[in-house]
Amino acid sequence: MKAKLSPRAALVVIAAIFILPLVTAWLMYTGVIEFRPGATRNLGQLVEPPRPIAWEGVRPGGTKAFTTDEFAGHWLVVHVVANPCEDACMEAIAGLRQVHRAAGRNQSRIRVALLHDGREGDRLQGLYDAFYLLESPGGELWRMLESVAGGAQPAAHARGGSYLVDPLGNIMMFYAPGADPNDLSRDLKRLLTWSKLDDQA
């Protein structure tokens, strides 16, 4: 013989099914219940804590006129161009072009900047219309990115690496030289799907 719930008990059970997840989520959000996943799904190296990117002294490194204000409110990939930019370097840049193209209708939410030291500027010019070429004559941005690379992966060197900057201007992820551009593409796809940080133009 099966026990039957009274209408009042059934109502309490139904209410609990709907309310308990909301209460649990609120307690986790406020920090009363602390939960941190053991592993993350990102493929790049997380920069912890995220570092605000410094634009002081940075200027356009090609014929395209722009200011770094154009990066605000967008997901930004900064790639540090190796010097000399040989086959592996050009392959990495071609991979970034594919990352941007693969974003499809979300391309307008992404900016891709190539930081070079001035000696490779002519070679980089015209490779892809969506690229922004940057120079940092005083070296401030170079030094900052080198320190981020060292913190994220001690064996890595900044030149040839890529950095993912969020729409608030924080360096949040690092991709070591030689990293598969598909890793960056997958991370970006997840961020573009779930994030509300950018203006989603």
Backbone as CSV, one residue per row, in Angstrom:
resi,resn,N_x,N_y,N_z,CA_x,CA_y,CA_z,C_x,C_y,C_z
1,MET,0.841,-1.185,0.000,0.000,0.000,0.000,0.879,1.239,0.000
2,LYS,0.670,2.116,-0.981,1.476,3.319,-1.108,0.923,4.434,-0.235
3,ALA,1.868,5.110,0.456,1.447,6.250,1.275,1.198,7.442,0.376
4,LYS,0.134,8.151,0.612,-0.213,9.324,-0.179,0.065,10.586,0.620
5,LEU,0.631,11.581,-0.074,0.863,12.868,0.573,-0.428,13.656,0.602
6,SER,-0.594,14.350,1.698,-1.748,15.251,1.762,-1.518,16.402,0.801
7,PRO,-2.552,17.093,0.363,-2.367,18.232,-0.549,-1.404,19.280,0.001
8,ARG,-1.467,19.505,1.298,-0.575,20.502,1.903,0.881,20.034,1.835
9,ALA,1.138,18.741,2.149,2.498,18.201,2.094,3.025,18.225,0.665
10,ALA,2.164,17.889,-0.293,2.575,17.919,-1.702,2.966,19.331,-2.117
11,LEU,2.221,20.308,-1.651,2.521,21.708,-1.970,3.864,22.129,-1.383
12,VAL,4.153,21.680,-0.158,5.438,21.990,0.482,6.592,21.370,-0.306
13,VAL,6.424,20.127,-0.750,7.472,19.447,-1.517,7.726,20.180,-2.834
14,ILE,6.667,20.555,-3.521,6.804,21.277,-4.797,7.498,22.614,-4.586
15,ALA,7.106,23.333,-3.540,7.724,24.632,-3.238,9.206,24.466,-2.933
16,ALA,9.541,23.391,-2.202,10.942,23.151,-1.851,11.773,22.875,-3.095
17,ILE,11.198,22.135,-4.046,11.921,21.811,-5.284,12.305,23.088,-6.023
18,PHE,11.417,24.083,-6.005,11.686,25.328,-6.707,12.527,26.311,-5.892
19,ILE,12.318,26.342,-4.577,12.957,27.369,-3.743,14.372,26.988,-3.323
20,LEU,14.624,25.718,-3.004,15.945,25.325,-2.501,17.091,25.660,-3.462
21,PRO,16.971,25.403,-4.771,18.077,25.799,-5.664,18.340,27.306,-5.658
22,LEU,17.269,28.091,-5.553,17.437,29.548,-5.511,18.154,29.983,-4.232
23,VAL,17.771,29.385,-3.120,18.415,29.707,-1.843,19.877,29.292,-1.863
24,THR,20.156,28.097,-2.394,21.542,27.617,-2.485,22.381,28.537,-3.361
25,ALA,21.829,28.930,-4.516,22.555,29.838,-5.424,22.837,31.170,-4.742
26,TRP,21.871,31.691,-4.002,22.069,32.968,-3.309,23.148,32.846,-2.233
27,LEU,23.141,31.748,-1.489,24.147,31.550,-0.448,25.545,31.418,-1.053
28,MET,25.654,30.780,-2.230,26.952,30.675,-2.894,27.391,32.033,-3.428
29,TYR,26.448,32.802,-3.945,26.759,34.128,-4.490,27.247,35.071,-3.397
30,THR,26.619,35.010,-2.239,26.987,35.902,-1.136,28.200,35.408,-0.359
31,GLY,28.635,34.175,-0.625,29.833,33.658,0.027,29.573,32.878,1.300
32,VAL,28.313,32.730,1.680,27.997,31.944,2.869,28.418,30.490,2.645
33,ILE,28.106,29.988,1.449,28.603,28.672,1.029,29.724,28.928,0.046
34,GLU,30.925,28.459,0.349,32.060,28.678,-0.540,32.278,27.440,-1.392
35,PHE,32.218,27.667,-2.705,32.433,26.563,-3.635,33.341,27.035,-4.748
36,ARG,34.419,26.313,-4.945,35.327,26.588,-6.066,35.572,25.277,-6.799
37,PRO,35.318,25.253,-8.111,35.555,24.005,-8.844,37.024,23.622,-8.809
38,GLY,37.297,22.339,-8.774,38.670,21.861,-8.724,39.436,22.148,-9.993
39,ALA,38.737,22.242,-11.117,39.405,22.513,-12.391,38.543,23.435,-13.220
40,THR,39.168,24.221,-14.060,38.428,25.112,-14.935,38.480,24.575,-16.360
41,ARG,37.609,25.093,-17.216,37.528,24.604,-18.584,38.365,25.451,-19.527
42,ASN,38.985,26.517,-19.026,39.764,27.362,-19.926,40.992,26.606,-20.429
43,LEU,41.393,26.939,-21.656,42.539,26.286,-22.273,43.797,27.139,-22.174
44,GLY,43.631,28.452,-22.016,44.771,29.329,-21.797,45.173,29.328,-20.333
45,GLN,46.326,29.948,-20.047,46.799,30.065,-18.664,46.103,31.256,-18.002
46,LEU,45.373,30.997,-16.919,44.708,32.091,-16.207,45.739,33.014,-15.579
47,VAL,45.497,34.301,-15.687,46.346,35.292,-15.017,45.650,35.638,-13.708
48,GLU,46.253,35.240,-12.599,45.637,35.453,-11.288,46.561,36.232,-10.366
49,PRO,46.095,37.374,-9.872,44.852,38.044,-10.247,44.997,38.716,-11.605
50,PRO,43.877,39.003,-12.283,43.952,39.708,-13.565,44.677,41.040,-13.397
51,ARG,45.442,41.434,-14.416,46.225,42.675,-14.360,45.661,43.711,-15.316
52,PRO,45.389,44.924,-14.845,44.942,45.970,-15.774,46.045,46.272,-16.783
53,ILE,45.704,46.311,-18.047,46.708,46.565,-19.069,47.064,48.047,-19.080
54,ALA,48.333,48.343,-19.283,48.807,49.730,-19.256,49.035,50.212,-20.682
55,TRP,48.345,51.284,-21.071,48.460,51.799,-22.428,49.377,53.012,-22.523
56,GLU,49.994,53.441,-21.421,50.849,54.625,-21.455,51.965,54.447,-22.477
57,GLY,52.105,55.424,-23.349,53.198,55.419,-24.319,52.975,54.539,-25.527
58,VAL,51.866,53.818,-25.559,51.589,52.939,-26.704,51.008,53.766,-27.839
59,ARG,51.439,53.465,-29.057,50.966,54.232,-30.215,50.696,53.276,-31.376
60,PRO,49.945,53.729,-32.381,49.737,52.884,-33.564,51.076,52.529,-34.205
61,GLY,51.210,51.282,-34.616,52.469,50.826,-35.213,52.339,50.565,-36.694
62,GLY,51.367,51.216,-37.319,51.175,51.060,-38.757,50.460,52.279,-39.308
63,THR,49.936,52.156,-40.510,49.282,53.297,-41.157,47.843,53.484,-40.699
64,LYS,47.267,52.482,-40.037,45.888,52.573,-39.557,45.833,53.503,-38.344
65,ALA,45.042,54.564,-38.456,44.932,55.536,-37.352,43.860,55.076,-36.365
66,PHE,44.212,55.060,-35.097,43.259,54.680,-34.055,43.833,55.098,-32.710
67,THR,43.016,55.043,-31.682,43.491,55.223,-30.309,43.116,53.964,-29.531
68,THR,43.794,53.757,-28.417,43.514,52.560,-27.623,42.126,52.612,-26.988
69,ASP,41.456,53.771,-27.058,40.070,53.847,-26.572,39.168,52.901,-27.356
70,GLU,39.569,52.569,-28.568,38.759,51.668,-29.399,38.722,50.250,-28.843
71,PHE,39.628,49.938,-27.928,39.653,48.600,-27.344,38.681,48.473,-26.170
72,ALA,38.300,49.592,-25.569,37.416,49.562,-24.401,36.070,48.950,-24.792
73,GLY,35.549,48.101,-23.925,34.253,47.486,-24.181,34.301,46.330,-25.161
74,HIS,35.499,45.887,-25.529,35.655,44.769,-26.453,36.603,43.730,-25.854
75,TRP,36.467,42.508,-26.297,37.455,41.483,-25.982,38.659,41.738,-26.874
76,LEU,39.831,41.778,-26.273,41.041,42.133,-27.004,42.074,41.019,-26.899
77,VAL,42.631,40.655,-28.052,43.755,39.719,-28.089,44.991,40.520,-28.459
78,VAL,45.988,40.537,-27.580,47.259,41.209,-27.866,48.300,40.126,-28.123
79,HIS,48.851,40.141,-29.324,49.889,39.170,-29.676,51.226,39.895,-29.767
80,VAL,52.235,39.359,-29.082,53.563,39.960,-29.097,54.365,39.316,-30.225
81,VAL,54.691,40.120,-31.232,55.354,39.610,-32.428,56.826,39.350,-32.149
82,ALA,57.284,38.162,-32.505,58.696,37.829,-32.342,59.534,38.598,-33.363
83,ASN,60.785,38.816,-33.027,61.693,39.495,-33.952,63.005,38.695,-34.014
84,PRO,63.364,38.163,-35.159,62.668,38.315,-36.439,61.406,37.458,-36.495
85,CYS,60.442,37.918,-37.302,59.180,37.186,-37.453,59.350,36.181,-38.583
86,GLU,59.729,34.970,-38.193,59.996,33.926,-39.195,58.753,33.064,-39.387
87,ASP,58.938,31.855,-39.891,57.789,31.030,-40.288,56.809,30.782,-39.138
88,ALA,57.322,30.397,-37.970,56.438,30.107,-36.835,55.668,31.348,-36.417
89,CYS,56.332,32.491,-36.475,55.697,33.763,-36.132,54.559,34.075,-37.101
90,MET,54.804,33.935,-38.396,53.781,34.213,-39.393,52.619,33.225,-39.292
91,GLU,52.927,31.982,-38.924,51.869,30.989,-38.729,50.980,31.376,-37.551
92,ALA,51.602,31.884,-36.471,50.827,32.313,-35.306,49.902,33.469,-35.676
93,ILE,50.405,34.411,-36.464,49.596,35.558,-36.881,48.457,35.102,-37.796
94,ALA,48.745,34.155,-38.704,47.686,33.603,-39.554,46.627,32.907,-38.697
95,GLY,47.070,32.253,-37.610,46.128,31.607,-36.702,45.215,32.604,-36.028
96,LEU,45.758,33.771,-35.666,44.933,34.819,-35.049,43.912,35.368,-36.033
97,ARG,44.309,35.474,-37.293,43.367,35.918,-38.322,42.190,34.940,-38.396
98,GLN,42.493,33.637,-38.314,41.445,32.623,-38.369,40.568,32.663,-37.119
99,VAL,41.182,32.964,-35.965,40.406,33.083,-34.725,39.358,34.180,-34.880
100,HIS,39.780,35.312,-35.436,38.842,36.432,-35.616,37.762,36.072,-36.635
101,ARG,38.150,35.474,-37.736,37.169,35.102,-38.762,36.177,34.068,-38.242
102,ALA,36.676,33.127,-37.422,35.815,32.058,-36.894,34.749,32.588,-35.945
103,ALA,34.931,33.812,-35.436,33.948,34.393,-34.516,32.649,34.762,-35.226
104,GLY,32.667,34.790,-36.567,31.445,35.040,-37.322,30.775,36.346,-36.961
105,ARG,29.508,36.261,-36.568,28.746,37.479,-36.255,29.261,38.198,-35.009
106,ASN,30.127,37.541,-34.237,30.695,38.168,-33.041,32.025,38.879,-33.312
107,GLN,32.433,38.973,-34.573,33.709,39.615,-34.889,33.782,41.043,-34.358
108,SER,32.659,41.754,-34.380,32.672,43.152,-33.937,32.921,43.284,-32.437
109,ARG,32.810,42.192,-31.690,33.044,42.221,-30.253,34.510,41.970,-29.906
110,ILE,35.323,41.655,-30.923,36.721,41.270,-30.704,37.647,42.231,-31.427
111,ARG,38.753,42.585,-30.774,39.834,43.329,-31.404,41.101,42.466,-31.312
112,VAL,41.917,42.500,-32.350,43.182,41.756,-32.344,44.305,42.741,-32.623
113,ALA,45.242,42.864,-31.681,46.349,43.817,-31.800,47.674,43.066,-31.840
114,LEU,48.558,43.507,-32.738,49.899,42.935,-32.856,50.901,43.954,-32.334
115,LEU,51.581,43.609,-31.243,52.590,44.487,-30.664,53.948,44.130,-31.256
116,HIS,54.567,45.084,-31.969,55.881,44.824,-32.576,56.839,45.936,-32.177
117,ASP,58.118,45.704,-32.416,59.130,46.664,-31.971,59.549,47.656,-33.046
118,GLY,58.803,47.711,-34.156,59.094,48.677,-35.208,59.832,48.093,-36.388
119,ARG,60.575,47.011,-36.155,61.375,46.446,-37.240,60.565,45.518,-38.146
120,GLU,59.404,45.066,-37.666,58.588,44.158,-38.465,57.319,44.837,-38.975
121,GLY,57.183,46.134,-38.736,55.957,46.836,-39.090,55.581,46.729,-40.558
122,ASP,56.556,46.913,-41.451,56.265,46.861,-42.887,55.749,45.485,-43.299
123,ARG,56.295,44.474,-42.686,55.890,43.106,-43.018,54.471,42.785,-42.553
124,LEU,54.100,43.383,-41.433,52.786,43.096,-40.851,51.672,43.910,-41.508
125,GLN,52.056,45.033,-42.098,51.080,45.941,-42.685,50.290,45.234,-43.795
126,GLY,48.984,45.318,-43.718,48.136,44.786,-44.776,47.869,43.301,-44.717
127,LEU,48.334,42.605,-43.673,48.083,41.167,-43.583,46.596,40.861,-43.411
128,TYR,45.922,41.711,-42.636,44.493,41.499,-42.359,43.928,42.835,-41.890
129,ASP,42.861,43.274,-42.514,42.321,44.614,-42.231,41.907,44.805,-40.777
130,ALA,41.514,43.712,-40.109,41.025,43.830,-38.728,42.143,43.935,-37.695
131,PHE,43.400,43.716,-38.103,44.507,43.819,-37.155,44.783,45.278,-36.793
132,TYR,45.126,45.488,-35.519,45.629,46.778,-35.046,47.118,46.592,-34.749
133,LEU,47.964,47.404,-35.349,49.401,47.305,-35.090,49.784,48.301,-34.005
134,LEU,50.534,47.822,-33.011,50.929,48.641,-31.858,52.438,48.688,-31.713
135,GLU,52.916,49.820,-31.219,54.308,49.957,-30.793,54.331,50.538,-29.390
136,SER,55.340,50.150,-28.622,55.536,50.694,-27.276,56.987,51.143,-27.161
137,PRO,57.298,52.332,-27.736,58.696,52.776,-27.807,59.395,52.835,-26.454
138,GLY,58.658,53.216,-25.400,59.267,53.294,-24.077,59.423,51.944,-23.407
139,GLY,58.776,50.929,-23.955,58.921,49.573,-23.437,58.017,49.214,-22.278
140,GLU,57.126,50.141,-21.846,56.293,49.851,-20.674,55.402,48.627,-20.897
141,LEU,54.754,48.596,-22.071,53.848,47.472,-22.328,54.627,46.170,-22.488
142,TRP,55.792,46.224,-23.125,56.629,45.030,-23.250,56.942,44.445,-21.864
143,ARG,57.384,45.327,-20.966,57.780,44.862,-19.630,56.596,44.287,-18.874
144,MET,55.448,44.925,-19.021,54.274,44.442,-18.315,53.878,43.046,-18.804
145,LEU,53.864,42.869,-20.114,53.471,41.571,-20.665,54.487,40.495,-20.313
146,GLU,55.758,40.846,-20.292,56.781,39.883,-19.880,56.564,39.435,-18.440
147,SER,56.183,40.382,-17.572,55.958,40.017,-16.173,54.725,39.137,-16.038
148,VAL,53.692,39.405,-16.848,52.487,38.569,-16.817,52.816,37.158,-17.311
149,ALA,53.583,37.066,-18.398,53.960,35.755,-18.935,54.764,34.973,-17.910
150,GLY,55.669,35.641,-17.215,56.474,34.968,-16.200,55.632,34.451,-15.064
151,GLY,54.585,35.213,-14.696,53.721,34.784,-13.605,52.805,33.649,-13.999
152,ALA,52.389,33.638,-15.278,51.453,32.612,-15.723,52.159,31.301,-16.042
153,GLN,53.355,31.399,-16.596,54.084,30.187,-16.983,55.567,30.528,-16.996
154,PRO,56.294,30.169,-15.944,57.668,30.636,-15.786,58.591,30.365,-16.966
155,ALA,58.380,29.283,-17.696,59.289,28.947,-18.782,59.006,29.746,-20.049
156,ALA,57.861,30.451,-20.076,57.455,31.142,-21.296,58.122,32.502,-21.406
157,HIS,58.228,32.966,-22.628,58.730,34.305,-22.890,57.624,35.076,-23.570
158,ALA,57.568,36.380,-23.313,56.458,37.176,-23.835,56.405,37.170,-25.359
159,ARG,57.555,37.238,-26.024,57.546,37.343,-27.488,57.025,36.053,-28.109
160,GLY,56.017,36.220,-28.940,55.387,35.057,-29.560,54.159,34.592,-28.814
161,GLY,53.902,35.149,-27.627,52.731,34.774,-26.848,51.554,35.691,-27.133
162,SER,50.376,35.267,-26.724,49.158,36.061,-26.889,48.486,36.244,-25.537
163,TYR,47.803,37.366,-25.391,47.154,37.731,-24.131,45.707,38.088,-24.408
164,LEU,44.814,37.545,-23.596,43.398,37.875,-23.732,43.035,38.905,-22.676
165,VAL,42.513,40.034,-23.146,42.153,41.154,-22.275,40.637,41.287,-22.286
166,ASP,40.039,41.388,-21.105,38.579,41.485,-21.057,38.107,42.908,-21.389
167,PRO,36.800,43.111,-21.585,36.297,44.433,-21.978,36.521,45.529,-20.940
168,LEU,36.888,45.152,-19.720,37.184,46.153,-18.685,38.664,46.520,-18.671
169,GLY,39.456,45.904,-19.565,40.870,46.248,-19.670,41.791,45.416,-18.806
170,ASN,41.337,44.247,-18.352,42.171,43.380,-17.509,42.737,42.213,-18.311
171,ILE,44.056,42.000,-18.188,44.678,40.825,-18.813,44.264,39.611,-17.989
172,MET,43.535,38.692,-18.621,42.970,37.578,-17.848,43.505,36.210,-18.256
173,MET,44.092,36.114,-19.480,44.576,34.824,-19.919,45.808,34.986,-20.806
174,PHE,46.692,33.998,-20.732,47.933,34.030,-21.489,48.057,32.733,-22.288
175,TYR,48.489,32.861,-23.538,48.716,31.701,-24.414,50.184,31.724,-24.810
176,ALA,50.913,30.720,-24.421,52.358,30.680,-24.631,52.694,30.590,-26.121
177,PRO,53.905,31.007,-26.486,54.340,30.862,-27.881,54.163,29.424,-28.347
178,GLY,53.619,29.260,-29.545,53.393,27.926,-30.088,52.073,27.300,-29.684
179,ALA,51.266,28.003,-28.859,49.974,27.453,-28.442,49.049,27.309,-29.648
180,ASP,48.177,26.327,-29.594,47.212,26.096,-30.663,46.209,27.256,-30.681
181,PRO,46.068,27.969,-31.811,45.102,29.067,-31.860,43.667,28.607,-31.625
182,ASN,43.405,27.313,-31.838,42.054,26.793,-31.560,41.723,26.874,-30.072
183,ASP,42.747,26.813,-29.207,42.506,26.966,-27.768,41.941,28.356,-27.476
184,LEU,42.567,29.369,-28.054,42.083,30.741,-27.893,40.685,30.870,-28.472
185,SER,40.453,30.279,-29.624,39.149,30.361,-30.278,38.056,29.745,-29.405
186,ARG,38.361,28.611,-28.793,37.369,27.944,-27.936,37.091,28.758,-26.679
187,ASP,38.149,29.287,-26.058,37.945,30.123,-24.867,37.100,31.349,-25.208
188,LEU,37.415,31.983,-26.327,36.660,33.164,-26.738,35.199,32.823,-27.005
189,LYS,34.960,31.695,-27.628,33.588,31.301,-27.937,32.763,31.182,-26.663
190,ARG,33.348,30.555,-25.630,32.626,30.425,-24.361,32.381,31.796,-23.732
191,LEU,33.414,32.650,-23.760,33.273,33.977,-23.158,32.233,34.816,-23.896
192,LEU,32.249,34.752,-25.208,31.294,35.525,-25.995,29.869,35.022,-25.794
193,THR,29.734,33.736,-25.503,28.404,33.164,-25.284,27.821,33.596,-23.946
194,TRP,28.673,33.597,-22.903,28.153,33.784,-21.558,28.397,35.160,-20.958
195,SER,29.375,35.877,-21.454,29.738,37.146,-20.811,28.816,38.290,-21.234
196,LYS,28.558,39.187,-20.300,27.817,40.417,-20.571,28.693,41.645,-20.339
197,LEU,30.028,41.432,-20.258,30.929,42.549,-19.958,31.054,43.537,-21.096
198,ASP,30.999,43.037,-22.345,31.212,43.949,-23.464,29.886,44.532,-23.950
199,ASP,30.008,45.460,-24.901,28.802,46.159,-25.371,28.000,45.339,-26.380
200,GLN,28.548,44.189,-26.795,27.867,43.285,-27.713,27.351,44.016,-28.945
201,ALA,28.231,44.864,-29.502,27.848,45.645,-30.678,27.612,44.744,-31.872
